[in-house]
Amino acid sequence: MAEPAAVAESAPLMAAVERGTVCLVSRLDADLHGNKGMLALLSDDRHRDRFDASELALLDRFLPWTRLARARVTDRSACWRTHRHTGRTWFSSRHCCTEVPAGGPVRRRGALWSPTRSTADDLAAPDGGATLTIVCVDDYRAPARARLAAHNWDYIEGGSGAELTLDANRQAFDAVHLKPRVLVDVSACSSALQLLGADLATPIGVAPTAFHRMAHPDGECATARGAGAAGALTVVSMFSSRTLEEVAAAAHCPLWMQLYWLRDRRQLADLAQRAERAGYRALVLTVDTPQLAQRRRDVRNAFVLDPDIEPANLPPVHSAAQHHRQEGRSALAQHAAQSFDASITWADLAWLREITALPLVVKGILTAEDARLAVEHGAAGVIVSNHGGRQLDGAVPSLVALPEVVAAVAGRCPVLVDGSVRSGRDVFVALALGAGAVLVGRPVLWGLAVSGAEGVADVLTMLNRELTEVMALAGRPRLTDIDRSAIR
Ligand SMILES: Cc1cc2nc3c(=O)[nH]c(=O)nc-3n(C[C@H](O)[C@H](O)[C@H](O)COP(=O)(O)O)c2cc1C
């Protein structure tokens, strides 16, 4: 099938885009980049009367492509785009789509849509057909996308640079095989644990991610409620869009507070002390972000925070910087350049430890050397993380780094890991490689976008249910039974 290059020049199609008869973000997309101009043509029969003859001809011509675009593409550059100002649209791809497209619409708890990886039959099946159920965390992705503004979706989903680490994080999990033991009593599997003194129902926690009000009006308060329902730890980002006190008031789960090191130490100290007063149980210092890496999607979108979203914990000057739009720049990167202190070293951790009694967890460790230094400088925990592929592109996948960090820490403090944990099997693999717990970033935001606290709870309980299923089928009924012998 030839690529429909003429779409870029098509006046009727552009007119249709302007009139809104061509839907810019619809259920037809799956793994493509989103932006306001992404062409996903509403093509089922119920909508055909909204198009005139020339538009219908175009629709019919491009429909197979939009369906192919729904396929899981291995090439992250593949996308439909319409330039914001010129209105020119194009489909770009290095390799084109090689897999069959996703299945029909999914309806669950109202009007939710989700693709599934599916069979070739779906290509021919009329859209609007089968109703499928969300059965795994990945199924939340498409309906979340459909609910989010495209620039916010890009912000959440994107990685840095060519997104090599983002992809590698996932591949590292997929490369591991499980070694099940049989005839073990697995009639009662337990995923409960203690972590830094807190009782948790699950080793799966919420990673700190910024600005949850992008996904839901209740923002981090809904997230914490959902995590509480799942018995999960929540790490609240310094850039939360609800104040840390509001989140604490809404939460029924143990909370940790994440910090970046601000140039203004008074603000940093203030945050740490507020967190302590509000009942947070640990501080998480993110150390992989002396500056924000270039995230190409955000640069292309000239990303700014929506007017009604702000970093609720910080003085208004921070908010102003993150709303200031400049072509070819991400306002968040600009803000970080102004306010993050890139000069701090290990020695500075002593200052942070002095101003608070809370245990300090260091997030963003990928080497044995830094793991040792973290412990030597008083870390009560270490999070193996490459920021979900959003900082140093090309950095080692967190799962690959995990064993050397675990060996270097040598049981002196808990080691957590994050980055592309998407199933209970992934959690099991991380635990087998020595993690005490895992954190989950993007999927929590998908659940939040789809159905608020309930969606967050669903994502976390689904992961935990999968974990206990893997534990049973692999013959490891307790978390302490999951070790290196369980994987290859
Ligand atoms: C939208 C988004 C915002 C994030 N914001 C923060 C943040 O404010 N602080 C932080 O330490 N990490 C932040 N991270 C990184 C996460 O804590 C975590 O390392 C990463 O999301 C894990 O990968 P996953 O999303 O594939 O699960 C963010 C990640 C995403 C996707």
The ligand as an SDF file (V2000), in Angstrom:
LIG
                    3D

 31 33  0  0  0  0  0  0  0  0999 V2000
    4.6530   12.5580   33.4830 C   0  0  0  0  0  0  0  0  0  0  0  0
    5.8030   12.2080   34.3700 C   0  0  0  0  0  0  0  0  0  0  0  0
    6.2050   13.1020   35.3350 C   0  0  0  0  0  0  0  0  0  0  0  0
    7.2510   12.7720   36.1960 C   0  0  0  0  0  0  0  0  0  0  0  0
    7.5700   13.6330   37.1970 N   0  0  0  0  0  0  0  0  0  0  0  0
    8.5330   13.2850   38.0860 C   0  0  0  0  0  0  0  0  0  0  0  0
    8.8020   14.1140   39.2070 C   0  0  0  0  0  0  0  0  0  0  0  0
    8.1960   15.1580   39.4030 O   0  0  0  0  0  0  0  0  0  0  0  0
    9.7820   13.7020   40.0510 N   0  0  0  0  0  0  0  0  0  0  0  0
   10.4860   12.5370   39.8830 C   0  0  0  0  0  0  0  0  0  0  0  0
   11.3640   12.2070   40.6730 O   0  0  0  0  0  0  0  0  0  0  0  0
   10.2120   11.7260   38.8320 N   0  0  0  0  0  0  0  0  0  0  0  0
    9.2580   12.0660   37.9520 C   0  0  0  0  0  0  0  0  0  0  0  0
    8.9590   11.2140   36.9220 N   0  0  0  0  0  0  0  0  0  0  0  0
    9.6380    9.9150   36.8280 C   0  0  0  0  0  0  0  0  0  0  0  0
    8.8750    8.8510   37.6460 C   0  0  0  0  0  0  0  0  0  0  0  0
    9.0260    9.0680   39.0160 O   0  0  0  0  0  0  0  0  0  0  0  0
    9.3660    7.4350   37.3510 C   0  0  0  0  0  0  0  0  0  0  0  0
   10.7560    7.4000   37.5230 O   0  0  0  0  0  0  0  0  0  0  0  0
    8.9840    6.9330   35.9720 C   0  0  0  0  0  0  0  0  0  0  0  0
    7.7630    7.4630   35.5670 O   0  0  0  0  0  0  0  0  0  0  0  0
    8.8950    5.4160   35.9740 C   0  0  0  0  0  0  0  0  0  0  0  0
    8.6440    4.9450   34.7000 O   0  0  0  0  0  0  0  0  0  0  0  0
    7.1980    4.4940   34.1450 P   0  0  0  0  0  0  0  0  0  0  0  0
    6.4380    5.7730   33.9120 O   0  0  0  0  0  0  0  0  0  0  0  0
    7.5530    3.8230   32.8770 O   0  0  0  0  0  0  0  0  0  0  0  0
    6.5470    3.6180   35.1580 O   0  0  0  0  0  0  0  0  0  0  0  0
    7.9280   11.5410   36.0490 C   0  0  0  0  0  0  0  0  0  0  0  0
    7.5190   10.6540   35.0590 C   0  0  0  0  0  0  0  0  0  0  0  0
    6.4600   10.9640   34.2340 C   0  0  0  0  0  0  0  0  0  0  0  0
    6.0240    9.9720   33.1990 C   0  0  0  0  0  0  0  0  0  0  0  0
  1  2  1  0
  2  3  1  0
  2 30  2  0
  3  4  2  0
  4  5  1  0
  4 28  1  0
  5  6  2  0
  6  7  1  0
  6 13  1  0
  7  8  2  0
  7  9  1  0
  9 10  1  0
 10 11  2  0
 10 12  1  0
 12 13  2  0
 13 14  1  0
 14 15  1  0
 14 28  1  0
 15 16  1  0
 16 17  1  0
 16 18  1  0
 18 19  1  0
 18 20  1  0
 20 21  1  0
 20 22  1  0
 22 23  1  0
 23 24  1  0
 24 25  2  0
 24 26  1  0
 24 27  1  0
 28 29  2  0
 29 30  1  0
 30 31  1  0
M  END
$$$$
